[in-house]
Amino acid sequence: MTPIARGAVYALLTVIVIAAALYDARTRRVPNRLVYPLALVGLGLALARTALGDFTAAQWIVIGVAFAVGLVLLFSGAYGGGDAKLFVALALFLPSWAYLYAQLGCFVVGGLLVLLLNRPVERWREMRALWTRIAMGHLPTRAEMNAAPPESRSPATWQVAAGAILTMWVLPFFWPGR
């Protein structure tokens, strides 16, 4: 992909992920009419690049890992369905380990920010109790993870958007071969 084409795709993806994050912040949903076309275009682009020899097996492995991580985040209750679908759809456009590292960093930082900004003392006590249970070998069920009141849950699309924007616009300066 030429640098101009890559820049155009990145600019369009930036607008899409910001729109998705704003929509999710307002409605607590990521619309399928946004994510499914994005995933189909990404898959088509990845298949076309594979046919042209511009896409490697390692990039397909990254996409597979992103799919597995998306499922784990979905079924653990950390991400909602729309967040997980957007995470995987973006991996089709950004098939690099840098994308997964950026998403991991945004997930951790975002989780800490939610803890600090949203009733910090209560949230820290809840997290300490949760980690104590996990250390003792008692994994919480999804129902227990989702037991928090809806107003205390934060939309995760902004974390996905931040990871994608970091991968597209910031990491190339620090990780040129990504």
C-alpha positions as CSV (number, residue, x, y, z in Angstrom):
1,M,0.0,0.0,0.0
2,T,1.4,3.4,-0.9
3,P,2.0,6.0,1.8
4,I,-0.8,8.2,0.3
5,A,-3.3,5.4,0.3
6,R,-2.3,4.3,3.8
7,G,-2.7,8.0,5.0
8,A,-6.2,8.2,3.4
9,V,-7.2,4.9,5.0
10,Y,-5.9,6.0,8.4
11,A,-7.7,9.3,8.1
12,L,-11.0,7.6,7.4
13,L,-10.4,5.1,10.2
14,T,-9.7,7.9,12.6
15,V,-13.0,9.6,11.8
16,I,-14.8,6.3,12.1
17,V,-13.3,5.3,15.5
18,I,-13.9,8.8,16.9
19,A,-17.5,8.7,15.7
20,A,-18.0,5.3,17.2
21,A,-16.5,6.4,20.6
22,L,-18.7,9.5,20.7
23,Y,-21.8,7.5,19.8
24,D,-20.9,4.8,22.4
25,A,-20.4,7.5,25.1
26,R,-23.9,8.9,24.4
27,T,-25.9,5.7,23.9
28,R,-23.7,2.9,25.4
29,R,-23.8,1.1,22.0
30,V,-21.6,0.7,19.0
31,P,-23.9,0.3,15.9
32,N,-23.6,-2.8,13.8
33,R,-24.2,-0.7,10.7
34,L,-20.9,0.9,11.4
35,V,-18.8,-2.1,12.5
36,Y,-20.0,-4.7,9.9
37,P,-19.2,-2.7,6.8
38,L,-15.9,-1.7,8.4
39,A,-15.1,-5.4,9.0
40,L,-16.1,-6.4,5.5
41,V,-14.0,-3.7,3.8
42,G,-11.1,-4.6,6.1
43,L,-11.4,-8.3,5.2
44,G,-11.7,-7.5,1.5
45,L,-8.6,-5.3,1.7
46,A,-6.7,-8.0,3.6
47,L,-7.6,-10.7,1.1
48,A,-6.7,-8.4,-1.9
49,R,-3.4,-7.6,-0.2
50,T,-2.8,-11.3,0.3
51,A,-3.5,-12.0,-3.3
52,L,-1.0,-9.3,-4.3
53,G,1.6,-10.7,-1.9
54,D,1.6,-7.6,0.3
55,F,0.2,-9.4,3.3
56,T,2.2,-12.0,5.2
57,A,1.2,-15.1,7.3
58,A,2.4,-13.2,10.4
59,Q,-0.2,-10.5,9.8
60,W,-2.9,-13.2,9.6
61,I,-1.6,-14.5,12.9
62,V,-2.0,-11.1,14.4
63,I,-5.6,-10.9,13.1
64,G,-6.3,-14.4,14.7
65,V,-4.8,-13.3,18.0
66,A,-6.9,-10.1,17.9
67,F,-10.0,-12.2,17.2
68,A,-9.2,-14.5,20.2
69,V,-8.4,-11.5,22.5
70,G,-11.7,-9.9,21.3
71,L,-13.6,-13.0,22.3
72,V,-11.9,-13.1,25.7
73,L,-12.7,-9.5,26.4
74,L,-16.3,-10.0,25.3
75,F,-16.9,-13.1,27.4
76,S,-15.1,-11.8,30.4
77,G,-17.4,-8.8,30.4
78,A,-14.5,-6.3,30.0
79,Y,-15.8,-5.2,26.6
80,G,-19.3,-5.2,25.2
81,G,-20.2,-6.8,21.9
82,G,-19.7,-3.6,19.8
83,D,-16.4,-2.8,21.4
84,A,-15.0,-6.4,20.7
85,K,-16.3,-6.3,17.1
86,L,-14.7,-2.9,16.5
87,F,-11.4,-4.2,18.1
88,V,-11.3,-7.1,15.6
89,A,-12.5,-5.0,12.6
90,L,-9.6,-2.5,13.2
91,A,-7.1,-5.4,13.4
92,L,-8.0,-6.2,9.8
93,F,-6.7,-2.7,8.8
94,L,-3.8,-2.6,11.3
95,P,-2.4,-6.2,11.3
96,S,0.7,-5.6,13.5
97,W,1.9,-6.5,16.9
98,A,2.1,-2.7,17.5
99,Y,-1.7,-2.5,17.3
100,L,-2.1,-5.2,19.9
101,Y,0.4,-3.6,22.2
102,A,-1.2,-0.2,21.8
103,Q,-4.6,-1.8,22.6
104,L,-3.3,-3.5,25.6
105,G,-1.8,-0.3,26.9
106,C,-5.0,1.6,26.3
107,F,-7.0,-1.2,28.0
108,V,-4.8,-1.0,31.2
109,V,-4.6,2.8,31.3
110,G,-8.3,3.1,30.6
111,G,-9.2,0.6,33.3
112,L,-7.0,2.5,35.8
113,L,-8.6,5.8,34.8
114,V,-12.1,4.4,35.3
115,L,-11.1,3.2,38.7
116,L,-9.6,6.5,39.7
117,L,-12.3,8.8,38.3
118,N,-15.3,6.8,39.3
119,R,-15.7,6.5,43.0
120,P,-12.0,5.7,43.6
121,V,-12.1,4.3,47.1
122,E,-15.0,2.0,46.5
123,R,-13.6,0.8,43.2
124,W,-10.2,0.1,44.7
125,R,-11.8,-2.0,47.4
126,E,-13.8,-3.9,44.8
127,M,-10.7,-4.5,42.7
128,R,-8.7,-5.6,45.7
129,A,-11.4,-8.1,46.7
130,L,-11.6,-9.4,43.1
131,W,-7.9,-9.9,42.8
132,T,-7.8,-11.6,46.2
133,R,-10.5,-14.0,45.0
134,I,-8.6,-14.7,41.7
135,A,-5.3,-15.3,43.6
136,M,-7.1,-17.8,45.7
137,G,-8.3,-19.6,42.6
138,H,-12.0,-18.4,42.6
139,L,-12.6,-16.9,39.2
140,P,-15.7,-14.7,39.1
141,T,-18.6,-15.5,36.8
142,R,-19.7,-13.2,34.1
143,A,-22.8,-12.3,36.1
144,E,-20.6,-11.2,39.0
145,M,-18.4,-9.2,36.7
146,N,-21.5,-7.5,35.3
147,A,-23.1,-6.9,38.7
148,A,-21.8,-3.3,38.8
149,P,-24.5,-0.8,38.3
150,P,-24.7,0.5,34.7
151,E,-23.8,4.1,35.7
152,S,-20.4,2.8,37.1
153,R,-19.5,1.1,33.9
154,S,-17.5,3.1,31.3
155,P,-17.9,2.6,27.6
156,A,-14.7,1.0,26.2
157,T,-14.9,2.2,22.7
158,W,-12.8,5.2,23.5
159,Q,-10.0,2.8,24.7
160,V,-10.2,0.9,21.3
161,A,-10.2,4.3,19.5
162,A,-7.2,5.5,21.4
163,G,-5.2,2.3,20.7
164,A,-6.0,2.5,17.0
165,I,-5.1,6.2,16.7
166,L,-1.8,5.5,18.6
167,T,-1.1,2.7,16.2
168,M,-1.8,4.8,13.1
169,W,-0.4,8.2,14.0
170,V,2.1,8.0,16.9
171,L,3.8,4.6,16.8
172,P,5.2,4.9,13.3
173,F,7.6,7.6,14.7
174,F,8.8,5.3,17.5
175,W,8.5,1.9,15.9
176,P,9.2,2.4,12.2
177,G,9.1,-1.2,11.0
178,R,5.9,-2.1,12.8
